[in-house]
Amino acid sequence: MITNESIMDATLCMMAKHGIKGSTTRQLAEAAGINEATIFKKFKNKDNLIHMTLEVQFESMKAEINQFFDKDFESAKVFLRQASQFISDIYEKYRDFMVISVREMGSKDMEFIDPSIVEYLYERVNQKVQEMIPSKNSSQEADAISLILNSVILLIMVEKVRDDIYKRPPTITTTADALADVLLKLLK
């Protein structure tokens, strides 16, 4: 059965492959297994379909991010290890959305998502790092730890996106555990 969700899933996949402007309503309809008229009937136009598709993805990611960061962690070490892995996993789970976000960064088509998912994630990481780090560490150190954690994971994700789009194998590789270990050393 064709649902709005299945149409949006096909739309997300096509936008990840061809970009927002490069995805025509005909291509979106074909990918969803429907005729073009169905898109106009259900969503009125391509812009509404794209907006709704991206908004649903953003809100789903945001809900998962909130659920993770609202948990209590027994220590900074546990938090950094789990946060590193969580961020890596969420980028994988929402890979098409992340490809679109990187590909369309700065475009008018993405400006309704404010803050961006990367900015939102940074805010949540920073908030939790502020709570978790020992009081002897300064707020600036917490900001730096958050920035490093997010930046490294983002660079790894961008490398994966480049591989998806351009078939260039990632040159930056590290594990969530290795990243957490380095960050813990910085906190000492």
C-alpha positions as CSV (number, residue, x, y, z in Angstrom):
1,M,0.0,0.0,0.0
2,I,1.3,3.4,-0.9
3,T,1.5,5.7,2.1
4,N,2.8,9.2,2.6
5,E,5.6,7.6,4.5
6,S,6.6,5.4,1.6
7,I,6.5,8.3,-0.7
8,M,8.7,10.4,1.6
9,D,11.1,7.4,2.0
10,A,11.5,7.2,-1.8
11,T,11.8,11.0,-2.0
12,L,14.6,11.0,0.7
13,C,16.5,8.3,-1.3
14,M,16.2,10.2,-4.6
15,M,17.3,13.5,-3.0
16,A,20.3,11.8,-1.5
17,K,21.3,10.5,-4.9
18,H,20.4,13.5,-7.1
19,G,20.1,16.5,-4.8
20,I,17.0,18.5,-4.2
21,K,17.0,20.4,-7.4
22,G,18.1,17.3,-9.4
23,S,15.1,15.2,-8.3
24,T,12.1,15.8,-10.5
25,T,8.5,15.0,-9.5
26,R,8.5,12.3,-12.2
27,Q,11.7,10.7,-10.7
28,L,10.2,10.9,-7.2
29,A,6.9,9.3,-8.3
30,E,8.7,6.5,-10.2
31,A,10.9,5.8,-7.1
32,A,7.8,5.6,-5.0
33,G,5.9,3.4,-7.5
34,I,3.1,6.0,-8.0
35,N,2.1,8.3,-10.8
36,E,3.1,12.0,-10.7
37,A,-0.5,13.1,-10.1
38,T,-0.5,11.3,-6.7
39,I,2.3,13.5,-5.5
40,F,0.3,16.6,-6.4
41,K,-2.8,15.1,-4.8
42,K,-1.2,14.2,-1.5
43,F,1.4,17.0,-1.2
44,K,0.2,19.8,-3.6
45,N,3.7,20.3,-5.0
46,K,7.3,19.2,-4.9
47,D,8.4,21.8,-2.4
48,N,5.8,20.6,0.1
49,L,6.8,17.0,-0.4
50,I,10.5,17.9,0.2
51,H,9.8,20.1,3.1
52,M,7.6,17.5,4.8
53,T,10.2,14.7,4.1
54,L,13.1,16.7,5.5
55,E,11.1,17.9,8.5
56,V,10.0,14.3,9.4
57,Q,13.6,13.1,9.3
58,F,14.8,16.1,11.3
59,E,12.2,15.6,14.0
60,S,12.9,11.8,14.2
61,M,16.6,12.4,14.6
62,K,15.9,15.1,17.2
63,A,13.7,12.8,19.2
64,E,16.4,10.1,19.3
65,I,19.0,12.7,20.2
66,N,16.9,14.0,23.1
67,Q,16.2,10.4,24.3
68,F,19.9,9.6,24.4
69,F,21.0,12.9,26.0
70,D,18.2,12.9,28.6
71,K,19.6,9.7,30.1
72,D,21.8,9.6,33.2
73,F,25.4,8.3,32.7
74,E,27.5,6.8,35.5
75,S,30.6,8.7,34.5
76,A,32.2,11.0,32.0
77,K,34.0,8.0,30.6
78,V,30.8,6.0,30.0
79,F,29.1,9.1,28.5
80,L,32.0,9.8,26.1
81,R,32.2,6.2,24.9
82,Q,28.4,5.9,24.5
83,A,28.0,9.4,23.0
84,S,30.7,8.7,20.4
85,Q,29.1,5.5,19.4
86,F,25.6,7.0,19.4
87,I,26.5,9.9,17.2
88,S,28.2,7.6,14.8
89,D,25.2,5.3,14.8
90,I,22.7,8.0,14.3
91,Y,24.6,9.4,11.3
92,E,24.5,5.9,9.8
93,K,20.8,5.4,10.6
94,Y,19.8,8.7,8.9
95,R,22.5,8.5,6.2
96,D,20.2,9.8,3.4
97,F,19.2,12.8,5.4
98,M,22.8,13.5,6.3
99,V,23.9,13.2,2.6
100,I,21.2,15.7,1.7
101,S,22.2,18.0,4.6
102,V,25.9,18.0,3.5
103,R,25.1,18.3,-0.2
104,E,22.5,21.1,0.3
105,M,24.3,22.9,3.1
106,G,23.6,26.6,2.8
107,S,20.8,26.2,0.3
108,K,17.4,27.9,0.6
109,D,15.8,24.4,0.6
110,M,17.4,23.6,3.9
111,E,17.0,27.0,5.7
112,F,13.8,26.0,7.5
113,I,15.8,23.5,9.6
114,D,17.2,25.9,12.2
115,P,19.2,24.9,14.0
116,S,20.7,22.4,11.6
117,I,20.9,18.8,12.9
118,V,24.7,19.2,13.4
119,E,24.2,22.4,15.4
120,Y,21.4,20.8,17.5
121,L,23.6,17.8,18.2
122,Y,26.5,20.0,19.2
123,E,24.2,21.9,21.6
124,R,23.0,18.6,23.3
125,V,26.6,17.2,23.5
126,N,27.8,20.5,25.0
127,Q,25.0,20.6,27.5
128,K,25.7,17.0,28.7
129,V,29.5,17.5,28.7
130,Q,29.0,20.6,31.0
131,E,27.0,18.3,33.4
132,M,29.4,15.4,33.2
133,I,32.9,16.8,33.4
134,P,34.6,17.2,36.7
135,S,34.0,20.6,38.3
136,K,37.8,21.3,38.2
137,N,37.5,21.7,34.4
138,S,36.4,25.0,33.0
139,S,33.4,25.7,30.8
140,Q,35.8,26.4,28.0
141,E,37.3,22.9,28.3
142,A,33.8,21.5,28.2
143,D,33.1,23.5,25.0
144,A,36.3,22.3,23.5
145,I,35.5,18.6,24.3
146,S,32.1,19.0,22.8
147,L,33.5,20.6,19.7
148,I,36.2,18.0,19.2
149,L,33.7,15.1,19.7
150,N,31.2,16.6,17.2
151,S,33.9,17.7,14.7
152,V,35.6,14.3,14.5
153,I,32.3,12.4,14.1
154,L,31.1,15.0,11.5
155,L,34.4,14.7,9.6
156,I,34.0,10.9,9.6
157,M,30.4,11.3,8.4
158,V,31.4,13.7,5.7
159,E,34.0,11.2,4.5
160,K,31.2,8.5,4.4
161,V,29.0,10.9,2.4
162,R,31.8,11.6,-0.1
163,D,32.1,7.9,-0.5
164,D,28.4,7.5,-1.1
165,I,28.2,10.5,-3.6
166,Y,31.6,10.3,-5.3
167,K,32.8,6.8,-4.6
168,R,35.9,8.1,-2.8
169,P,36.8,5.8,0.1
170,P,37.1,7.5,3.5
171,T,40.6,8.6,4.4
172,I,39.7,9.4,8.1
173,T,39.0,6.4,10.2
174,T,38.8,6.0,14.0
175,T,36.6,4.2,16.4
176,A,34.2,5.6,19.0
177,D,36.3,4.1,21.7
178,A,39.5,5.6,20.4
179,L,37.9,9.0,20.2
180,A,36.5,8.7,23.8
181,D,39.9,7.6,25.1
182,V,41.6,10.7,23.6
183,L,38.8,13.0,25.0
184,L,39.2,11.4,28.5
185,K,42.9,12.1,28.4
186,L,42.2,15.8,27.7
187,L,39.9,15.9,30.8
188,K,42.7,14.8,33.1
